[in-house]
Amino acid sequence: MFFPRQNSGPKEGFTIPFSPPLIGMVSANYSMGDFSFFKDLHLNADLRIAAGQREIVPPEEVTQGYQVINLSAMGKINLFKNENPTLFRIKLNNIFNTEYYDHTSFYRLIDVPEAGRNLSVSITLNL
């Protein structure tokens, strides 16, 4: 893999600081249409894969690779019997509670991992 190198100075030959590793994302979407009291229900799963970063500049440290899976669902509910349905979203990030460090995050430098498993719920009312 190609990483840009510093051409001069005391760190000549090293990569540029905080160069991100190779990261890929695979996403699968499924549209269920109308299901129970939900209208236009959509399910989504994301897999984020990051390679380890070994091309570093001292005093940076090597960062291990990681894989994180996120799930989400979104649908509309007619709560108030009007023409504008309520949009309902639920998302579960990092479902396996993987502890990982993002190489480009300054929190990594103080040994604080990225967020663990977390659930968010969003309701959008169109009144």
N, CA, C and O atoms as CSV, one atom per row, in Angstrom:
chain,resi,resn,atom,element,x,y,z
A,1,MET,N,N,0.842,-1.177,0.000
A,1,MET,CA,C,0.000,0.000,0.000
A,1,MET,C,C,0.884,1.236,0.000
A,1,MET,O,O,1.955,1.246,0.608
A,2,PHE,N,N,0.440,2.254,-0.671
A,2,PHE,CA,C,1.207,3.486,-0.804
A,2,PHE,C,C,0.817,4.470,0.293
A,2,PHE,O,O,-0.365,4.750,0.490
A,3,PHE,N,N,1.809,4.991,1.004
A,3,PHE,CA,C,1.589,6.051,1.979
A,3,PHE,C,C,2.518,7.208,1.623
A,3,PHE,O,O,3.692,6.976,1.331
A,4,PRO,N,N,2.031,8.437,1.638
A,4,PRO,CA,C,2.895,9.582,1.347
A,4,PRO,C,C,4.000,9.682,2.400
A,4,PRO,O,O,3.777,9.394,3.576
A,5,ARG,N,N,5.164,10.083,1.976
A,5,ARG,CA,C,6.328,10.194,2.859
A,5,ARG,C,C,6.738,11.653,2.994
A,5,ARG,O,O,6.562,12.456,2.077
A,6,GLN,N,N,7.289,11.974,4.162
A,6,GLN,CA,C,7.833,13.309,4.390
A,6,GLN,C,C,9.168,13.408,3.659
A,6,GLN,O,O,10.002,12.508,3.750
A,7,ASN,N,N,9.364,14.509,2.935
A,7,ASN,CA,C,10.547,14.680,2.095
A,7,ASN,C,C,11.696,15.412,2.769
A,7,ASN,O,O,12.817,15.400,2.261
A,8,SER,N,N,11.434,16.051,3.911
A,8,SER,CA,C,12.499,16.800,4.573
A,8,SER,C,C,12.222,16.878,6.065
A,8,SER,O,O,11.173,16.440,6.538
A,9,GLY,N,N,13.160,17.433,6.791
A,9,GLY,CA,C,12.994,17.627,8.216
A,9,GLY,C,C,13.472,16.436,9.012
A,9,GLY,O,O,13.968,15.461,8.446
A,10,PRO,N,N,13.323,16.510,10.336
A,10,PRO,CA,C,13.841,15.451,11.208
A,10,PRO,C,C,13.125,14.108,11.032
A,10,PRO,O,O,13.664,13.076,11.433
A,11,LYS,N,N,11.946,14.099,10.454
A,11,LYS,CA,C,11.198,12.842,10.267
A,11,LYS,C,C,11.129,12.458,8.795
A,11,LYS,O,O,10.175,11.814,8.359
A,12,GLU,N,N,12.133,12.850,8.040
A,12,GLU,CA,C,12.198,12.524,6.621
A,12,GLU,C,C,12.118,11.011,6.426
A,12,GLU,O,O,12.777,10.246,7.131
A,13,GLY,N,N,11.310,10.597,5.471
A,13,GLY,CA,C,11.137,9.184,5.175
A,13,GLY,C,C,9.959,8.545,5.891
A,13,GLY,O,O,9.481,7.490,5.474
A,14,PHE,N,N,9.483,9.172,6.965
A,14,PHE,CA,C,8.302,8.662,7.665
A,14,PHE,C,C,7.037,9.104,6.926
A,14,PHE,O,O,7.066,10.033,6.119
A,15,THR,N,N,5.945,8.430,7.213
A,15,THR,CA,C,4.666,8.836,6.628
A,15,THR,C,C,4.188,10.125,7.282
A,15,THR,O,O,4.771,10.607,8.254
A,16,ILE,N,N,3.123,10.664,6.730
A,16,ILE,CA,C,2.507,11.851,7.326
A,16,ILE,C,C,1.791,11.417,8.601
A,16,ILE,O,O,1.128,10.379,8.596
A,17,PRO,N,N,1.900,12.176,9.696
A,17,PRO,CA,C,1.252,11.777,10.956
A,17,PRO,C,C,-0.246,11.541,10.796
A,17,PRO,O,O,-0.920,12.216,10.017
A,18,PHE,N,N,-0.744,10.580,11.541
A,18,PHE,CA,C,-2.169,10.222,11.579
A,18,PHE,C,C,-2.703,9.808,10.208
A,18,PHE,O,O,-3.870,10.053,9.905
A,19,SER,N,N,-1.870,9.189,9.380
A,19,SER,CA,C,-2.353,8.654,8.104
A,19,SER,C,C,-3.340,7.531,8.396
A,19,SER,O,O,-3.004,6.596,9.123
A,20,PRO,N,N,-4.549,7.602,7.847
A,20,PRO,CA,C,-5.541,6.560,8.142
A,20,PRO,C,C,-5.176,5.237,7.482
A,20,PRO,O,O,-4.564,5.223,6.414
A,21,PRO,N,N,-5.545,4.134,8.107
A,21,PRO,CA,C,-5.330,2.827,7.478
A,21,PRO,C,C,-6.400,2.580,6.409
A,21,PRO,O,O,-7.329,3.371,6.247
A,22,LEU,N,N,-6.250,1.481,5.694
A,22,LEU,CA,C,-7.259,1.079,4.719
A,22,LEU,C,C,-8.541,0.710,5.468
A,22,LEU,O,O,-8.517,-0.108,6.387
A,23,ILE,N,N,-9.651,1.315,5.073
A,23,ILE,CA,C,-10.947,1.078,5.727
A,23,ILE,C,C,-11.976,0.781,4.651
A,23,ILE,O,O,-12.029,1.458,3.625
A,24,GLY,N,N,-12.793,-0.238,4.892
A,24,GLY,CA,C,-13.859,-0.581,3.967
A,24,GLY,C,C,-15.169,-0.773,4.702
A,24,GLY,O,O,-15.183,-1.102,5.888
A,25,MET,N,N,-16.271,-0.567,3.994
A,25,MET,CA,C,-17.578,-0.766,4.602
A,25,MET,C,C,-18.458,-1.555,3.636
A,25,MET,O,O,-18.527,-1.254,2.445
A,26,VAL,N,N,-19.122,-2.560,4.174
A,26,VAL,CA,C,-20.084,-3.345,3.419
A,26,VAL,C,C,-21.442,-3.092,4.064
A,26,VAL,O,O,-21.583,-3.167,5.285
A,27,SER,N,N,-22.426,-2.795,3.247
A,27,SER,CA,C,-23.748,-2.469,3.765
A,27,SER,C,C,-24.800,-3.306,3.055
A,27,SER,O,O,-24.730,-3.514,1.843
A,28,ALA,N,N,-25.775,-3.783,3.819
A,28,ALA,CA,C,-26.898,-4.530,3.252
A,28,ALA,C,C,-28.192,-3.839,3.693
A,28,ALA,O,O,-28.379,-3.546,4.874
A,29,ASN,N,N,-29.062,-3.588,2.748
A,29,ASN,CA,C,-30.348,-2.941,3.024
A,29,ASN,C,C,-31.480,-3.864,2.596
A,29,ASN,O,O,-31.383,-4.560,1.585
A,30,TYR,N,N,-32.552,-3.862,3.376
A,30,TYR,CA,C,-33.727,-4.654,3.034
A,30,TYR,C,C,-34.966,-3.801,3.259
A,30,TYR,O,O,-35.172,-3.274,4.352
A,31,SER,N,N,-35.774,-3.668,2.243
A,31,SER,CA,C,-37.010,-2.905,2.347
A,31,SER,C,C,-38.156,-3.891,2.544
A,31,SER,O,O,-38.430,-4.721,1.677
A,32,MET,N,N,-38.818,-3.793,3.687
A,32,MET,CA,C,-39.907,-4.716,4.012
A,32,MET,C,C,-41.263,-4.184,3.576
A,32,MET,O,O,-42.257,-4.908,3.636
A,33,GLY,N,N,-41.319,-2.939,3.141
A,33,GLY,CA,C,-42.610,-2.358,2.790
A,33,GLY,C,C,-43.416,-2.118,4.051
A,33,GLY,O,O,-42.882,-1.629,5.046
A,34,ASP,N,N,-44.699,-2.457,4.021
A,34,ASP,CA,C,-45.554,-2.293,5.202
A,34,ASP,C,C,-45.493,-3.557,6.044
A,34,ASP,O,O,-45.654,-4.666,5.535
A,35,PHE,N,N,-45.259,-3.376,7.342
A,35,PHE,CA,C,-45.137,-4.501,8.266
A,35,PHE,C,C,-45.787,-4.124,9.579
A,35,PHE,O,O,-45.353,-3.183,10.244
A,36,SER,N,N,-46.828,-4.853,9.958
A,36,SER,CA,C,-47.580,-4.580,11.178
A,36,SER,C,C,-48.083,-3.133,11.117
A,36,SER,O,O,-48.728,-2.753,10.139
A,37,PHE,N,N,-47.799,-2.319,12.145
A,37,PHE,CA,C,-48.263,-0.933,12.128
A,37,PHE,C,C,-47.233,0.015,11.521
A,37,PHE,O,O,-47.458,1.225,11.488
A,38,PHE,N,N,-46.110,-0.511,11.041
A,38,PHE,CA,C,-45.097,0.295,10.358
A,38,PHE,C,C,-45.392,0.367,8.862
A,38,PHE,O,O,-45.824,-0.607,8.245
A,39,LYS,N,N,-45.151,1.523,8.310
A,39,LYS,CA,C,-45.256,1.726,6.867
A,39,LYS,C,C,-43.846,1.993,6.337
A,39,LYS,O,O,-43.060,2.695,6.974
A,40,ASP,N,N,-43.534,1.433,5.180
A,40,ASP,CA,C,-42.253,1.692,4.510
A,40,ASP,C,C,-41.063,1.366,5.435
A,40,ASP,O,O,-40.177,2.195,5.641
A,41,LEU,N,N,-41.065,0.149,5.979
A,41,LEU,CA,C,-40.026,-0.275,6.920
A,41,LEU,C,C,-38.759,-0.680,6.173
A,41,LEU,O,O,-38.820,-1.427,5.197
A,42,HIS,N,N,-37.602,-0.179,6.639
A,42,HIS,CA,C,-36.294,-0.488,6.066
A,42,HIS,C,C,-35.370,-1.009,7.158
A,42,HIS,O,O,-35.320,-0.458,8.257
A,43,LEU,N,N,-34.639,-2.078,6.846
A,43,LEU,CA,C,-33.636,-2.627,7.751
A,43,LEU,C,C,-32.267,-2.457,7.095
A,43,LEU,O,O,-32.137,-2.565,5.876
A,44,ASN,N,N,-31.256,-2.192,7.908
A,44,ASN,CA,C,-29.918,-1.949,7.383
A,44,ASN,C,C,-28.878,-2.577,8.304
A,44,ASN,O,O,-29.007,-2.511,9.526
A,45,ALA,N,N,-27.847,-3.187,7.717
A,45,ALA,CA,C,-26.717,-3.728,8.473
A,45,ALA,C,C,-25.435,-3.223,7.816
A,45,ALA,O,O,-25.297,-3.280,6.594
A,46,ASP,N,N,-24.504,-2.731,8.620
A,46,ASP,CA,C,-23.222,-2.234,8.124
A,46,ASP,C,C,-22.097,-2.998,8.798
A,46,ASP,O,O,-22.144,-3.249,10.003
A,47,LEU,N,N,-21.090,-3.367,8.028
A,47,LEU,CA,C,-19.871,-3.965,8.549
A,47,LEU,C,C,-18.724,-3.048,8.167
A,47,LEU,O,O,-18.459,-2.841,6.983
A,48,ARG,N,N,-18.045,-2.501,9.157
A,48,ARG,CA,C,-16.895,-1.621,8.926
A,48,ARG,C,C,-15.632,-2.401,9.276
A,48,ARG,O,O,-15.496,-2.915,10.386
A,49,ILE,N,N,-14.715,-2.483,8.321
A,49,ILE,CA,C,-13.473,-3.228,8.510
A,49,ILE,C,C,-12.312,-2.262,8.322
A,49,ILE,O,O,-12.212,-1.596,7.291
A,50,ALA,N,N,-11.435,-2.186,9.316
A,50,ALA,CA,C,-10.260,-1.326,9.230
A,50,ALA,C,C,-9.011,-2.176,9.407
A,50,ALA,O,O,-8.927,-2.994,10.323
A,51,ALA,N,N,-8.054,-1.978,8.531
A,51,ALA,CA,C,-6.773,-2.671,8.647
A,51,ALA,C,C,-5.959,-2.035,9.767
A,51,ALA,O,O,-6.206,-0.890,10.146
A,52,GLY,N,N,-5.011,-2.762,10.285
A,52,GLY,CA,C,-4.095,-2.191,11.267
A,52,GLY,C,C,-3.223,-1.138,10.600
A,52,GLY,O,O,-2.961,-1.216,9.400
A,53,GLN,N,N,-2.777,-0.164,11.363
A,53,GLN,CA,C,-1.892,0.876,10.826
A,53,GLN,C,C,-0.503,0.707,11.429
A,53,GLN,O,O,-0.282,0.956,12.614
A,54,ARG,N,N,0.422,0.279,10.582
A,54,ARG,CA,C,1.799,0.064,11.024
A,54,ARG,C,C,2.757,1.103,10.451
A,54,ARG,O,O,3.920,1.178,10.848
A,55,GLU,N,N,2.250,1.911,9.507
A,55,GLU,CA,C,3.053,2.992,8.929
A,55,GLU,C,C,2.852,4.224,9.805
A,55,GLU,O,O,1.909,4.988,9.601
A,56,ILE,N,N,3.726,4.412,10.766
A,56,ILE,CA,C,3.540,5.450,11.777
A,56,ILE,C,C,4.727,6.403,11.811
A,56,ILE,O,O,5.778,6.147,11.224
A,57,VAL,N,N,4.524,7.508,12.515
A,57,VAL,CA,C,5.561,8.491,12.770
A,57,VAL,C,C,5.774,8.531,14.278
A,57,VAL,O,O,4.823,8.777,15.020
A,58,PRO,N,N,7.001,8.294,14.756
A,58,PRO,CA,C,7.225,8.396,16.197
A,58,PRO,C,C,6.819,9.775,16.696
A,58,PRO,O,O,7.146,10.758,16.031
A,59,PRO,N,N,6.138,9.909,17.803
A,59,PRO,CA,C,5.895,8.916,18.848
A,59,PRO,C,C,4.581,8.157,18.706
A,59,PRO,O,O,4.113,7.564,19.677
A,60,GLU,N,N,3.965,8.161,17.505
A,60,GLU,CA,C,2.740,7.379,17.314
A,60,GLU,C,C,3.012,5.913,17.624
A,60,GLU,O,O,4.152,5.451,17.592
A,61,GLU,N,N,1.941,5.201,17.923
A,61,GLU,CA,C,2.041,3.762,18.152
A,61,GLU,C,C,1.203,3.031,17.114
A,61,GLU,O,O,0.247,3.584,16.571
A,62,VAL,N,N,1.568,1.796,16.848
A,62,VAL,CA,C,0.832,0.957,15.911
A,62,VAL,C,C,-0.604,0.774,16.407
A,62,VAL,O,O,-0.839,0.605,17.603
A,63,THR,N,N,-1.556,0.809,15.478
A,63,THR,CA,C,-2.963,0.606,15.810
A,63,THR,C,C,-3.421,-0.706,15.186
A,63,THR,O,O,-3.162,-0.961,14.010
A,64,GLN,N,N,-4.101,-1.536,15.969
A,64,GLN,CA,C,-4.621,-2.817,15.478
A,64,GLN,C,C,-5.857,-2.589,14.613
A,64,GLN,O,O,-6.566,-1.597,14.783
A,65,GLY,N,N,-6.113,-3.504,13.690
A,65,GLY,CA,C,-7.313,-3.446,12.869
A,65,GLY,C,C,-8.545,-3.830,13.678
A,65,GLY,O,O,-8.434,-4.327,14.798
A,66,TYR,N,N,-9.707,-3.597,13.108
A,66,TYR,CA,C,-10.951,-3.926,13.816
A,66,TYR,C,C,-12.085,-4.149,12.827
A,66,TYR,O,O,-12.001,-3.770,11.659
A,67,GLN,N,N,-13.152,-4.776,13.326
A,67,GLN,CA,C,-14.395,-4.962,12.580
A,67,GLN,C,C,-15.543,-4.585,13.513
A,67,GLN,O,O,-15.588,-5.021,14.664
A,68,VAL,N,N,-16.460,-3.780,13.012
A,68,VAL,CA,C,-17.606,-3.331,13.810
A,68,VAL,C,C,-18.876,-3.505,12.979
A,68,VAL,O,O,-18.902,-3.177,11.793
A,69,ILE,N,N,-19.927,-4.026,13.613
A,69,ILE,CA,C,-21.214,-4.209,12.937
A,69,ILE,C,C,-22.253,-3.286,13.578
A,69,ILE,O,O,-22.361,-3.200,14.802
A,70,ASN,N,N,-23.019,-2.596,12.718
A,70,ASN,CA,C,-24.107,-1.721,13.151
A,70,ASN,C,C,-25.403,-2.192,12.497
A,70,ASN,O,O,-25.397,-2.619,11.342
A,71,LEU,N,N,-26.503,-2.117,13.223
A,71,LEU,CA,C,-27.828,-2.470,12.702
A,71,LEU,C,C,-28.765,-1.283,12.887
A,71,LEU,O,O,-28.652,-0.540,13.862
A,72,SER,N,N,-29.694,-1.110,11.942
A,72,SER,CA,C,-30.678,-0.043,12.092
A,72,SER,C,C,-31.992,-0.431,11.413
A,72,SER,O,O,-32.039,-1.280,10.523
A,73,ALA,N,N,-33.038,0.219,11.868
A,73,ALA,CA,C,-34.372,0.049,11.281
A,73,ALA,C,C,-35.034,1.422,11.225
A,73,ALA,O,O,-34.856,2.250,12.119
A,74,MET,N,N,-35.796,1.645,10.165
A,74,MET,CA,C,-36.486,2.916,10.007
A,74,MET,C,C,-37.843,2.648,9.369
A,74,MET,O,O,-37.958,1.886,8.409
A,75,GLY,N,N,-38.851,3.281,9.917
A,75,GLY,CA,C,-40.189,3.128,9.365
A,75,GLY,C,C,-41.079,4.296,9.747
A,75,GLY,O,O,-40.700,5.148,10.551
A,76,LYS,N,N,-42.255,4.324,9.164
A,76,LYS,CA,C,-43.226,5.390,9.433
A,76,LYS,C,C,-44.417,4.807,10.164
A,76,LYS,O,O,-44.857,3.690,9.890
A,77,ILE,N,N,-44.933,5.598,11.111
A,77,ILE,CA,C,-46.101,5.205,11.889
A,77,ILE,C,C,-47.108,6.347,11.825
A,77,ILE,O,O,-46.746,7.513,11.986
A,78,ASN,N,N,-48.353,6.013,11.594
A,78,ASN,CA,C,-49.387,7.035,11.565
A,78,ASN,C,C,-49.980,7.157,12.960
A,78,ASN,O,O,-50.980,6.511,13.270
A,79,LEU,N,N,-49.361,7.992,13.813
A,79,LEU,CA,C,-49.785,8.139,15.207
A,79,LEU,C,C,-50.999,9.036,15.384
A,79,LEU,O,O,-51.879,8.737,16.192
A,80,PHE,N,N,-51.055,10.116,14.648
A,80,PHE,CA,C,-52.068,11.125,14.894
A,80,PHE,C,C,-53.148,11.175,13.829
A,80,PHE,O,O,-53.894,12.151,13.746
A,81,LYS,N,N,-53.239,10.134,13.017
A,81,LYS,CA,C,-54.279,10.025,11.985
A,81,LYS,C,C,-54.307,11.242,11.058
A,81,LYS,O,O,-55.365,11.660,10.587
A,82,ASN,N,N,-53.105,11.804,10.805
A,82,ASN,CA,C,-53.051,12.899,9.845
A,82,ASN,C,C,-52.284,12.436,8.610
A,82,ASN,O,O,-51.842,11.289,8.539
A,83,GLU,N,N,-52.131,13.327,7.648
A,83,GLU,CA,C,-51.489,12.935,6.392
A,83,GLU,C,C,-49.972,12.809,6.504
A,83,GLU,O,O,-49.345,12.235,5.615
A,84,ASN,N,N,-49.361,13.333,7.577
A,84,ASN,CA,C,-47.913,13.264,7.764
A,84,ASN,C,C,-47.555,12.207,8.809
A,84,ASN,O,O,-47.702,12.460,10.005
A,85,PRO,N,N,-47.095,11.046,8.392
A,85,PRO,CA,C,-46.746,10.010,9.367
A,85,PRO,C,C,-45.500,10.383,10.175
A,85,PRO,O,O,-44.679,11.195,9.749
A,86,THR,N,N,-45.390,9.775,11.332
A,86,THR,CA,C,-44.244,9.970,12.216
A,86,THR,C,C,-43.133,9.021,11.781
A,86,THR,O,O,-43.373,7.833,11.566
A,87,LEU,N,N,-41.907,9.554,11.653
A,87,LEU,CA,C,-40.758,8.753,11.259
A,87,LEU,C,C,-40.073,8.213,12.510
A,87,LEU,O,O,-39.732,8.973,13.417
A,88,PHE,N,N,-39.876,6.912,12.554
A,88,PHE,CA,C,-39.291,6.232,13.706
A,88,PHE,C,C,-37.997,5.557,13.265
A,88,PHE,O,O,-37.996,4.794,12.299
A,89,ARG,N,N,-36.885,5.833,13.970
A,89,ARG,CA,C,-35.589,5.215,13.667
A,89,ARG,C,C,-35.004,4.616,14.935
A,89,ARG,O,O,-35.099,5.202,16.013
A,90,ILE,N,N,-34.403,3.449,14.798
A,90,ILE,CA,C,-33.679,2.822,15.902
A,90,ILE,C,C,-32.367,2.283,15.333
A,90,ILE,O,O,-32.345,1.674,14.264
A,91,LYS,N,N,-31.279,2.516,16.059
A,91,LYS,CA,C,-29.962,2.095,15.574
A,91,LYS,C,C,-29.152,1.529,16.732
A,91,LYS,O,O,-29.069,2.122,17.808
A,92,LEU,N,N,-28.557,0.365,16.482
A,92,LEU,CA,C,-27.670,-0.270,17.457
A,92,LEU,C,C,-26.273,-0.296,16.847
A,92,LEU,O,O,-26.016,-1.041,15.901
A,93,ASN,N,N,-25.384,0.510,17.384
A,93,ASN,CA,C,-24.009,0.587,16.895
A,93,ASN,C,C,-23.109,-0.330,17.701
A,93,ASN,O,O,-23.310,-0.511,18.902
A,94,ASN,N,N,-22.109,-0.911,17.036
A,94,ASN,CA,C,-21.114,-1.769,17.674
A,94,ASN,C,C,-21.809,-2.875,18.474
A,94,ASN,O,O,-21.622,-2.984,19.686
A,95,ILE,N,N,-22.601,-3.683,17.796
A,95,ILE,CA,C,-23.472,-4.650,18.479
A,95,ILE,C,C,-22.720,-5.671,19.316
A,95,ILE,O,O,-23.282,-6.199,20.276
A,96,PHE,N,N,-21.460,-5.969,18.984
A,96,PHE,CA,C,-20.687,-6.934,19.771
A,96,PHE,C,C,-19.799,-6.268,20.811
A,96,PHE,O,O,-18.952,-6.924,21.417
A,97,ASN,N,N,-19.989,-4.956,21.023
A,97,ASN,CA,C,-19.259,-4.192,22.027
A,97,ASN,C,C,-17.741,-4.343,21.858
A,97,ASN,O,O,-17.018,-4.538,22.834
A,98,THR,N,N,-17.274,-4.252,20.620
A,98,THR,CA,C,-15.864,-4.392,20.292
A,98,THR,C,C,-15.077,-3.191,20.806
A,98,THR,O,O,-15.458,-2.045,20.565
A,99,GLU,N,N,-13.981,-3.453,21.513
A,99,GLU,CA,C,-13.103,-2.365,21.938
A,99,GLU,C,C,-12.073,-2.144,20.839
A,99,GLU,O,O,-11.330,-3.060,20.485
A,100,TYR,N,N,-12.031,-0.939,20.305
A,100,TYR,CA,C,-11.102,-0.642,19.211
A,100,TYR,C,C,-10.680,0.814,19.276
A,100,TYR,O,O,-11.311,1.640,19.935
A,101,TYR,N,N,-9.592,1.105,18.570
A,101,TYR,CA,C,-9.043,2.450,18.509
A,101,TYR,C,C,-8.997,2.907,17.058
A,101,TYR,O,O,-8.503,2.183,16.194
A,102,ASP,N,N,-9.506,4.100,16.787
A,102,ASP,CA,C,-9.416,4.708,15.471
A,102,ASP,C,C,-8.059,5.393,15.395
A,102,ASP,O,O,-7.734,6.229,16.238
A,103,HIS,N,N,-7.265,5.041,14.387
A,103,HIS,CA,C,-5.902,5.573,14.304
A,103,HIS,C,C,-5.866,7.092,14.177
A,103,HIS,O,O,-4.895,7.714,14.607
A,104,THR,N,N,-6.893,7.703,13.601
A,104,THR,CA,C,-6.898,9.153,13.400
A,104,THR,C,C,-7.498,9.922,14.576
A,104,THR,O,O,-7.586,11.149,14.520
A,105,SER,N,N,-7.909,9.236,15.626
A,105,SER,CA,C,-8.523,9.884,16.781
A,105,SER,C,C,-7.463,10.310,17.800
A,105,SER,O,O,-6.564,9.538,18.135
A,106,PHE,N,N,-7.577,11.534,18.281
A,106,PHE,CA,C,-6.662,11.999,19.319
A,106,PHE,C,C,-6.909,11.273,20.641
A,106,PHE,O,O,-6.014,11.219,21.485
A,107,TYR,N,N,-8.096,10.719,20.837
A,107,TYR,CA,C,-8.378,9.971,22.063
A,107,TYR,C,C,-7.508,8.720,22.167
A,107,TYR,O,O,-7.223,8.248,23.268
A,108,ARG,N,N,-7.089,8.189,21.028
A,108,ARG,CA,C,-6.212,7.019,21.028
A,108,ARG,C,C,-4.915,7.325,21.779
A,108,ARG,O,O,-4.356,6.454,22.446
A,109,LEU,N,N,-4.444,8.560,21.666
A,109,LEU,CA,C,-3.187,8.947,22.307
A,109,LEU,C,C,-3.264,8.909,23.827
A,109,LEU,O,O,-2.243,8.743,24.495
A,110,ILE,N,N,-4.461,9.060,24.377
A,110,ILE,CA,C,-4.618,8.986,25.839
A,110,ILE,C,C,-5.304,7.675,26.246
A,110,ILE,O,O,-5.864,7.564,27.336
A,111,ASP,N,N,-5.246,6.688,25.345
A,111,ASP,CA,C,-5.732,5.332,25.594
A,111,ASP,C,C,-7.237,5.276,25.894
A,111,ASP,O,O,-7.667,4.555,26.794
A,112,VAL,N,N,-8.025,6.037,25.139
A,112,VAL,CA,C,-9.479,6.005,25.259
A,112,VAL,C,C,-10.029,5.369,23.982
A,112,VAL,O,O,-9.909,5.961,22.910
A,113,PRO,N,N,-10.632,4.171,24.069
A,113,PRO,CA,C,-11.169,3.517,22.875
A,113,PRO,C,C,-12.407,4.229,22.342
A,113,PRO,O,O,-12.977,5.099,23.000
A,114,GLU,N,N,-12.804,3.842,21.145
A,114,GLU,CA,C,-14.032,4.380,20.553
A,114,GLU,C,C,-15.236,3.873,21.344
A,114,GLU,O,O,-15.105,2.993,22.195
A,115,ALA,N,N,-16.402,4.434,21.057
A,115,ALA,CA,C,-17.621,4.091,21.797
A,115,ALA,C,C,-17.943,2.602,21.686
A,115,ALA,O,O,-17.782,1.995,20.627
A,116,GLY,N,N,-18.398,2.030,22.788
A,116,GLY,CA,C,-18.836,0.642,22.791
A,116,GLY,C,C,-20.255,0.553,22.251
A,116,GLY,O,O,-20.725,1.453,21.555
A,117,ARG,N,N,-20.927,-0.534,22.577
A,117,ARG,CA,C,-22.302,-0.735,22.107
A,117,ARG,C,C,-23.170,0.426,22.575
A,117,ARG,O,O,-23.114,0.827,23.738
A,118,ASN,N,N,-23.968,0.956,21.664
A,118,ASN,CA,C,-24.892,2.014,22.054
A,118,ASN,C,C,-26.139,1.967,21.187
A,118,ASN,O,O,-26.094,1.593,20.015
A,119,LEU,N,N,-27.229,2.348,21.784
A,119,LEU,CA,C,-28.538,2.308,21.143
A,119,LEU,C,C,-29.069,3.731,21.044
A,119,LEU,O,O,-29.031,4.489,22.014
A,120,SER,N,N,-29.563,4.084,19.863
A,120,SER,CA,C,-30.193,5.389,19.718
A,120,SER,C,C,-31.575,5.212,19.076
A,120,SER,O,O,-31.778,4.379,18.193
A,121,VAL,N,N,-32.499,6.018,19.554
A,121,VAL,CA,C,-33.868,6.005,19.050
A,121,VAL,C,C,-34.216,7.431,18.663
A,121,VAL,O,O,-33.950,8.370,19.413
A,122,SER,N,N,-34.809,7.588,17.497
A,122,SER,CA,C,-35.176,8.895,17.000
A,122,SER,C,C,-36.617,8.856,16.517
A,122,SER,O,O,-37.033,7.936,15.813
A,123,ILE,N,N,-37.370,9.877,16.913
A,123,ILE,CA,C,-38.759,10.018,16.466
A,123,ILE,C,C,-38.904,11.416,15.873
A,123,ILE,O,O,-38.607,12.406,16.541
A,124,THR,N,N,-39.354,11.501,14.636
A,124,THR,CA,C,-39.535,12.770,13.958
A,124,THR,C,C,-41.027,12.973,13.726
A,124,THR,O,O,-41.666,12.217,12.995
A,125,LEU,N,N,-41.570,14.008,14.362
A,125,LEU,CA,C,-42.993,14.327,14.215
A,125,LEU,C,C,-43.164,15.404,13.148
A,125,LEU,O,O,-42.517,16.449,13.201
A,126,ASN,N,N,-44.020,15.148,12.203
A,126,ASN,CA,C,-44.365,16.139,11.175
A,126,ASN,C,C,-45.749,16.660,11.484
A,126,ASN,O,O,-46.742,16.052,11.084
A,127,LEU,N,N,-45.835,17.770,12.186
A,127,LEU,CA,C,-47.126,18.314,12.593
A,127,LEU,C,C,-47.605,19.395,11.653
A,127,LEU,O,O,-48.681,19.957,11.857
